[in-house]
Amino acid sequence: RFVPERMVPFSFPLSKCALWDPVPMGDVIGSHITYYRNPKLSMMEKTLRLAYRHAKQNEKKLFSCFLLGTLAVDEDGEGIMLTIDRFDPGREV
């Protein structure tokens, strides 16, 4: 699915020497992880409980945290599996 209002163009950092011609060529295309693949999400129960407990103990309505995991492509190449197995509450500073 192409969602133009959420698509953000990416760019490379400035450098003194370019290895390619930066002038755009061809039509604009969108790239999204779910465009060609069927995504699956797996989350460890321990990680979910830890994140839930941290959210309940936090006095702010909104807070930042990280959920870390691995991304793997299925053997047939048709699907992807995101396995979240770690919770990091981050730092306030």
C-alpha positions in Angstrom: 0.0 0.0 0.0 1.3 3.4 -1.0 0.6 6.1 1.6 2.0 9.4 0.1 1.2 11.6 3.1 3.4 9.5 5.4 6.2 8.9 2.9 9.4 10.8 3.8 12.2 11.1 1.2 15.6 10.0 2.4 18.9 11.6 1.5 22.5 10.9 2.0 24.8 13.1 4.0 26.8 15.7 2.1 30.3 14.8 1.0 33.1 16.3 -0.9 33.1 13.6 -3.5 30.0 11.9 -5.1 30.2 8.4 -6.4 27.1 8.7 -8.5 25.1 11.3 -10.4 22.5 12.7 -7.8 20.0 13.8 -10.5 16.8 11.8 -10.2 16.0 9.4 -13.1 12.7 7.7 -13.9 9.4 7.7 -12.1 9.0 8.1 -8.4 8.1 4.8 -6.6 7.1 4.1 -3.0 8.9 1.5 -0.9 7.1 -0.1 2.1 7.9 -3.2 4.1 4.4 -4.6 3.7 4.0 -3.9 0.0 5.3 -7.2 -1.2 5.5 -9.3 2.0 3.1 -10.6 4.7 4.3 -9.3 8.1 4.1 -11.3 11.3 4.8 -10.0 14.8 5.9 -12.1 17.7 6.5 -10.7 21.1 7.9 -12.4 24.3 5.4 -12.4 27.1 8.1 -11.3 29.6 8.9 -8.2 27.4 5.2 -7.3 27.1 4.7 -7.5 30.9 7.8 -5.5 31.6 6.6 -2.7 29.2 3.1 -2.7 30.7 4.4 -2.5 34.2 6.7 0.4 33.3 3.8 2.2 31.6 1.6 1.8 34.7 4.3 3.0 37.0 5.2 6.0 34.9 3.5 9.3 36.1 3.5 10.9 32.7 0.8 10.3 30.1 3.4 10.0 27.3 6.9 8.5 27.7 9.6 7.1 25.4 10.9 3.6 25.3 12.4 1.1 22.9 11.3 -2.4 21.9 14.2 -4.3 20.4 14.1 -7.4 18.3 15.0 -9.2 15.1 13.6 -9.1 11.6 13.8 -12.2 9.5 12.5 -13.1 6.0 10.7 -16.5 5.6 12.4 -19.2 3.6 10.0 -18.8 0.7 10.6 -15.1 0.6 6.9 -14.3 0.9 6.7 -13.1 4.5 8.7 -11.4 7.2 8.7 -12.1 11.0 9.5 -9.4 13.5 10.3 -10.9 16.9 10.4 -8.5 19.8 12.3 -9.9 22.7 13.7 -6.9 24.7 12.3 -3.8 26.4 14.5 -0.7 27.1 12.8 2.1 29.0 15.4 4.6 27.7 16.7 7.6 29.6 15.2 10.9 30.5 18.4 12.9 29.8 
